[in-house]
């Protein structure tokens, strides 16, 4: 069977995309007062004009305490006009728009937000240098409903899809992790219990929006942390999510923003740049011990493919391959391996028009060197420092 052309139109749930390439969610750092402004709109318009099938707005918290910092968007009526301007701009360039929705949980900065950060269990929160509060059953019910409400707001704002964040040890992902989730109630212990939050959120979002928009979830294949959520458990969760019928696709990811962030990105760890972007005393901590937390991993194209193949064999639902997608032959390999979509980030930060040029001239090569120096720019407006 011939592999599909990555630049051919494709269906994602009820939505037809002009091609199979998704601009992956990368926190933009462009939402002063937790609202959309012209800078964020232009960021996504530029990627839409550059040829992606869909661009993903990140990160849209479902509750005020679910932000990684106070200026991050949280989904509320006041955000609606700006979000509508953004989707209109993206649609005018021929692309679709997706809103990444979720709750940062233990990755949230409680000090910045002025609200307690939540986790499955009480623990130290390195982002705010204070303790996490264990989420109560009422918190879980409230946050589950907040995901459904956020998805409804996304529909009203003109988004074509929502991507539910089940990765990187944000709240839902942290419930999956046996290293972080030490609960002894119905949300802890067995994998079936630890998966109740993600399954409940996926069902609530589907029940709220029906088939009006596509629903994706970004799921950790593994946390990259000893004793954390690992591939064997993630495969089972993916099968449960497929059986539940709430999702149109899974985007496969890895790593922990809380415990091992570079496990997702691979390549050089920009410690000096991270330290320069941080306030004291975090800056000093990065300078002294940052190498133990922000580790370097070798970069190669399609570095998550080996793990993702196991998901392709285990589920029938559409899968989005992420991680080291920067060259045309890597996209073609993903299609040949049975993935329906690919997601790109760093290469498009370097060259927002890369896809248009690849489509016009298949021999075009990405200029991204995966130095990862774009990562610390999230604090001042995400961009490639070499562009």
C-alpha positions in Angstrom: 0.0 0.0 0.0 1.4 3.4 -1.0 2.1 5.8 1.8 0.0 9.0 1.6 1.7 12.3 0.5 2.4 14.4 3.6 1.3 17.5 1.6 -2.1 16.0 0.5 -5.3 17.0 2.3 -6.4 14.7 5.2 -9.3 14.3 7.6 -8.8 14.8 11.3 -12.1 13.9 12.9 -14.7 16.3 11.4 -12.0 18.6 10.0 -10.2 18.5 6.7 -6.7 19.8 6.8 -4.9 21.0 3.7 -1.9 18.7 4.6 -0.8 16.4 7.3 1.7 18.7 9.0 0.8 20.3 12.4 2.6 23.2 14.1 3.2 21.7 17.5 2.3 23.6 20.6 5.2 25.7 21.9 4.4 28.2 24.6 4.7 31.5 22.9 5.3 33.9 25.8 3.1 36.5 24.0 0.0 36.8 26.2 0.3 39.8 28.4 -2.5 39.9 31.0 -3.4 36.3 30.0 -5.1 37.6 26.8 -4.4 37.3 23.1 -2.6 40.3 21.5 -1.3 41.2 18.0 2.0 39.6 18.6 0.5 36.2 19.2 -1.9 36.5 16.3 1.0 37.4 14.0 3.0 34.4 15.3 0.3 32.0 14.3 -0.6 33.8 11.1 3.0 33.5 10.0 3.0 29.8 10.5 -0.3 29.4 8.7 1.0 31.4 5.8 4.1 29.3 5.8 2.2 26.2 4.9 1.2 24.1 8.0 -2.1 22.3 7.9 -2.9 23.3 11.4 -1.2 25.5 14.0 -1.6 24.9 17.8 -2.0 27.7 20.3 -0.2 26.9 23.5 -0.9 26.9 26.2 -4.6 27.6 27.1 -5.1 26.8 30.7 -8.6 25.7 31.8 -8.4 27.4 35.2 -6.4 30.3 36.6 -4.3 28.1 39.0 -3.5 25.9 36.0 -1.2 28.4 34.3 2.6 27.9 34.3 2.8 31.7 35.0 0.3 34.5 35.4 0.4 35.9 31.9 -0.5 32.6 30.3 -4.0 32.5 28.6 -6.7 30.9 30.7 -10.0 30.1 28.9 -12.6 32.6 30.0 -15.1 34.9 28.3 -12.7 37.9 28.4 -10.3 35.8 26.2 -12.9 35.2 23.5 -12.5 38.3 21.3 -8.7 37.9 21.0 -9.0 34.1 20.3 -11.6 34.8 17.6 -9.2 37.3 15.9 -6.5 34.7 16.0 -8.5 32.0 14.4 -9.8 34.4 11.8 -6.2 35.3 10.9 -5.2 31.7 10.6 -8.2 30.7 8.6 -7.5 33.6 6.2 -4.2 31.9 5.4 -5.8 28.6 4.6 -4.8 26.7 7.8 -6.8 25.3 10.7 -6.3 26.3 14.3 -6.1 24.1 17.4 -6.2 25.2 21.1 -4.0 23.2 23.5 -6.1 23.0 26.7 -5.0 21.7 30.0 -4.0 22.3 33.6 -0.4 22.6 34.6 -0.8 21.1 38.0 2.6 20.6 39.6 4.2 22.5 36.8 2.2 25.7 37.6 3.9 28.5 39.3 1.8 29.1 42.3 3.8 32.2 43.4 3.3 33.9 40.0 -0.4 32.9 39.8 -1.1 33.9 43.4 -2.9 30.6 43.7 -1.8 27.2 45.2 -0.4 24.8 42.6 -2.1 21.4 42.6 -0.8 17.9 42.3 -2.0 14.4 42.9 -0.2 14.4 46.2 1.4 17.0 48.5 4.9 17.6 47.3 7.5 20.3 46.8 6.9 22.6 43.8 10.3 23.6 42.3 8.6 26.3 40.0 7.4 28.3 43.0 9.7 27.0 45.7 6.7 26.1 47.8 4.5 23.0 48.5 1.9 21.7 46.1 -1.6 21.1 47.5 -3.0 17.6 46.8 -6.0 17.9 44.5 -9.3 17.0 46.3 -12.0 15.0 44.6 -13.9 18.3 44.2 -10.9 19.8 42.5 -10.8 16.9 40.1 -14.5 17.3 39.3 -14.1 21.1 38.9 -11.0 20.7 36.6 -12.7 18.0 34.5 -15.7 20.3 33.9 -13.3 23.2 33.2 -11.8 21.2 30.3 -15.2 20.8 28.8 -16.0 24.5 29.3 -12.7 25.4 27.7 -13.4 23.2 24.7 -16.8 24.9 24.3 -15.1 28.3 24.4 -12.7 27.1 21.7 -15.7 26.2 19.5 -17.1 29.7 20.1 -13.7 31.2 19.2 -13.6 29.4 15.9 -11.0 26.8 16.6 -11.1 23.7 14.5 -9.6 21.4 17.1 -8.6 21.2 20.7 -5.5 19.3 22.0 -5.9 18.1 25.5 -2.6 18.1 27.4 -2.0 14.7 29.0 1.8 15.0 28.9 5.0 16.3 30.6 3.7 15.8 34.1 1.2 18.5 33.9 -1.8 17.7 36.1 -3.4 14.9 34.1 0.1 13.4 33.4 1.1 13.6 37.0 -1.8 11.5 38.0 -0.6 8.8 35.6 2.9 8.8 37.2 3.5 6.3 40.0 6.5 8.5 41.0 4.3 11.6 41.6 0.9 10.1 42.4 1.1 8.7 45.9 -2.7 8.7 46.5 -4.5 5.9 48.3 -8.0 6.7 47.1 -9.7 5.8 43.8 -7.3 8.0 41.9 -4.1 6.3 43.0 -2.4 2.9 43.1 -3.4 0.8 40.1 -3.0 2.1 36.6 -6.7 1.9 36.1 -7.1 4.3 39.1 -4.3 6.6 38.0 -5.9 6.8 34.5 -9.3 7.9 35.7 -8.5 11.6 35.4 -7.3 11.5 31.8 -10.2 9.2 30.7 -12.7 11.4 32.5 -11.4 14.6 30.9 -11.5 13.1 27.4 -15.1 11.9 27.9 -16.2 15.3 29.3 -14.7 17.2 26.4 -16.3 14.9 23.8 -19.6 15.1 25.6 -19.4 18.8 25.5 -18.4 19.5 21.9 -19.7 16.4 20.1 -18.3 16.3 16.6 -18.2 20.0 16.1 -14.4 20.1 16.3 -11.6 17.6 16.3 -10.2 16.4 19.6 -6.6 15.3 20.0 -4.7 14.4 23.2 -1.0 14.8 23.8 0.0 11.7 25.7 3.3 10.9 27.3 4.8 7.6 26.0 7.2 7.8 29.0 8.3 10.5 31.5 12.0 9.8 31.1 12.2 9.5 34.9 13.1 6.3 36.9 9.9 5.1 38.6 7.7 7.3 36.5 5.1 6.6 33.8 6.6 4.3 31.3 5.9 2.8 27.9 4.0 -0.4 29.0 1.5 1.6 31.0 1.2 4.3 28.4 0.3 1.7 25.7 -2.6 0.5 27.9 -3.8 4.0 28.6 -3.8 4.7 24.8 -5.9 1.5 24.3 -8.4 2.7 26.9 -8.6 6.1 25.4 -9.3 4.5 22.0 -12.0 2.3 23.5 -13.6 5.2 25.2 -14.1 6.9 21.8 -13.5 10.4 22.9 -10.5 11.2 20.7 -9.9 11.7 17.0 -6.1 11.4 17.3 -3.2 11.0 19.8 0.0 13.0 19.6 2.8 11.0 21.2 5.3 12.8 23.4 7.7 12.2 26.2 9.5 13.8 29.1 8.7 15.7 32.3 8.6 19.5 32.5 8.8 18.9 36.2 11.7 16.4 36.4 13.4 15.9 33.0 12.5 18.5 30.4 15.2 17.9 27.8 14.1 14.2 27.4 11.5 15.5 25.0 13.7 18.0 23.1 17.0 16.2 22.7 20.1 18.0 21.7 22.2 20.6 23.6 20.9 21.9 26.9 21.2 25.7 26.9 22.0 26.1 30.6 23.7 29.5 30.3 20.7 30.9 28.4 18.2 29.4 30.8 20.1 30.9 33.8 20.2 34.4 32.1 16.4 34.3 31.6 15.6 33.4 35.2 15.1 35.6 38.3 17.0 35.0 41.4 17.2 32.7 43.3 16.2 30.3 40.5 19.1 31.8 38.3 21.6 30.8 40.9 20.1 27.3 41.2 20.3 26.8 37.5 24.0 27.9 37.5 24.9 25.6 40.4 22.9 22.4 39.7 21.0 23.0 36.5 23.0 20.3 34.7 21.5 17.6 36.9 18.0 18.7 36.0 18.4 20.1 32.4 20.3 17.2 30.9 21.6 16.8 27.3 20.5 13.9 25.1 21.8 13.1 21.6 19.7 14.5 18.8 18.7 12.5 15.8 15.8 12.8 13.3 12.6 11.1 14.4 14.0 10.3 17.8 10.6 9.2 19.2 9.8 6.9 16.3 11.0 3.7 18.0 8.7 4.1 20.9 5.8 5.5 18.7 5.9 2.4 16.5 4.7 0.4 19.5 1.6 2.6 19.7 1.0 2.2 16.0 0.9 -1.5 16.5 -1.4 -1.3 19.6 -4.1 1.1 18.4 -6.0 1.9 15.2 -6.8 5.5 15.9 -4.8 8.2 14.0 -1.5 9.1 15.5 0.7 12.2 15.3 4.4 11.6 15.3 6.4 14.3 17.1 10.1 14.7 17.9 12.9 15.4 15.4 10.7 16.1 12.4 12.6 18.7 10.4 13.4 17.2 7.0 11.1 16.0 4.1 12.4 12.5 4.2 11.5 12.2 7.9 7.9 13.2 7.1 7.8 10.6 4.3 9.2 8.0 6.7 6.4 8.8 9.2 3.8 8.3 6.5 5.4 5.1 5.4 5.3 3.9 9.1 1.6 4.4 9.3 1.4 7.7 11.1 -1.4 10.0 9.8 0.2 13.3 10.8 3.5 14.8 11.9 4.1 17.7 14.3 6.9 20.2 14.0 8.1 23.0 16.2 11.8 24.1 16.3 12.4 23.8 12.6 9.4 26.1 12.0 10.6 28.6 14.5 13.8 28.9 12.5 11.9 29.1 9.1 8.1 29.7 9.3 7.9 29.3 5.5 9.9 26.1 5.4 6.9 23.9 4.3 6.0 26.1 1.4 9.5 25.9 0.1 9.7 22.1 0.7 6.5 21.7 -1.2 7.8 23.8 -4.1 11.2 22.2 -4.0 11.4 18.8 -2.3 15.1 19.0 -1.9 14.9 22.0 0.5 16.7 21.3 3.8 15.8 22.7 7.2 18.3 25.1 8.7 17.5 24.2 12.3 20.5 23.0 14.2 18.6 22.0 17.3 20.7 24.1 19.6 17.6 24.6 21.7 18.4 28.2 22.4 14.8 29.0 21.4 13.6 27.3 24.6 14.6 30.1 27.1 13.0 32.7 24.8 9.6 31.6 26.1 10.0 34.1 28.9 10.4 37.0 26.4 8.5 35.9 23.2 9.4 32.5 21.7 11.7 32.8 18.6 14.7 31.3 17.0 17.9 33.2 18.1 19.5 32.4 14.8 16.8 33.6 12.5 
